[in-house]
Amino acid sequence: MIYSVDVQITAPVNDTEVTDRVADAIHNVFPDAEIEARPGELLAETHSLEALSEALHRQEILDAARKVFFENRQGDTFSFDLKKQPAFEGVVTFAVGNPSELGDLHVRVRVEEPSVEEYVDHVAPPTEEGRPVQPDDR
């Protein structure tokens, strides 16, 4: 299956932060992202969530990811926020509730092919007893 997605990541860069560290936080979760510095923020684009998917599997947070992805879905897009400091360490931590004092990584994913549901199933497959369930196992 070939996936066609556009992923945009925006991250505020505060006066107290080092821009390269915020860029590292983005690259640790989205290694293929191309980052552009803008006044007070970084804007990054990529076309893959493979590294994010690997982290979700490794950290065993697939159910939490699915919940966040589907709660923040609008049409052919879904979005979510990640905490910067854990991302700098290569750890995926969803930012829910009040935004972090330094701001979060805001991720917006637009899915062209296949559907949003199929792409979410690829990135964060449904689980049974904490283990990913393959479509043919259902």
N, C-alpha and C positions, 0 to 999 in steps of 0.2 A: 504494500500500500504506500502510495506517495502522498505525503501530507503537504498542504500548501497553507502556511500560516505566516502572519506578520505579527511580530512581538515588539512592543514598544515599552521601554523601561524609562521612567523619569525618576530622578533622585535629587532632592534639594541638597545643596552644599552650603552649609552655614559657615559664618566667619570663623568659627572655632574649629572647623574641620579641615583636614588636608584633602584636597581634591583627589589626589592619587589613591588615598585610602578608600574613598567612596567608589572610585572607579574599580578598585580591587574587589570591593564587595559585590559589585555588579558582575565582574568577570568570574568570580568564584562560583556563582550560581548560573551564569549565562556566559560560558567561556568564548562563544563565537560572536558575542555582541560587539558591534561597532559603536564606539562611544564618541559623542561630540560634546564639548564643554560649552555651556552657555552661561551668561551671567547668573550666578546663584543656583545653578542646577546642571546636572548632566542628563543628556538624552541619549539613549542607546537603542539600537535596533538589532534584531536577530530573526531568524526564521526557523528556530528549533528550540524545543524545551527538553531535549534529551538529557542534558546534565541535571536539570531540575527533576526530571522523572527518576533518574538514578538516585538522587538524594532522597526523594520521597520514598522509594523502595528501601534504601539503606536505613533511613530513619524510622521506617515502618509507620508512616503517617499518611497512607494512601486515602483512608476514609476521611480524615480531616481535610485533605486537599480537595477531594471530590465535593465535599460539603461547601467549602469556600468557593470553588469554581462555579458550582451550579447556583449558589445563592447570589453570585455577582454576574450572572449571565444576562445579556441583553441582545437578543437576536443572534447574529453570527459572531458575537464577541463575549468574552468574559474577562474579568479583571480581578486583581488581588494585590494586597500590599504585603511586603516582607520587611522584617526588621533589619536595619543596616548592620548593626554590630554582629549578630549571628551570621549574616551573609558574608561579612568580612572573614569569618572563620570557616566559611564553606558549609554552614548549617542553615537549613531552611526553617524559618520561624515565621508563621503567618502573623501579621499585625491585625488584630481585631480590637474593636472598641476604640478607645481614645488614641489618636495618633501619637507617636513617639515625639519627645521634645525636639529631637534633631530631625524629625521627619523620617519617612519610610521610603522604601523602593516601591514605586507604583508600577505595576505590570498590567498591560492591556494586550490581550491576545485576540486577533481577528482571524477566524478560521474560514478559508475559502473552500478547501477540500480536505477531508470529507465533511461531515456535519460536526457541530460542536460536541454532541454526545459521543460520537465515534472518536474524536480527537482526545477528549477527556478520558475515555476508556483506554486509549493508548498511553497517555501520560500517567494517569493514576487509575489503574484498572480496579473494578469492583473487587471486594474481598469477601471471603467467607472464613470466619474464625481467624482473621488477621492475615490470611494468605491470599494473594491475587488469584482470582478465578479466571481461567481462560474462557473465551466465548464458547468453545466446543465442550467445556466441562459443565455448562449450565443445564 
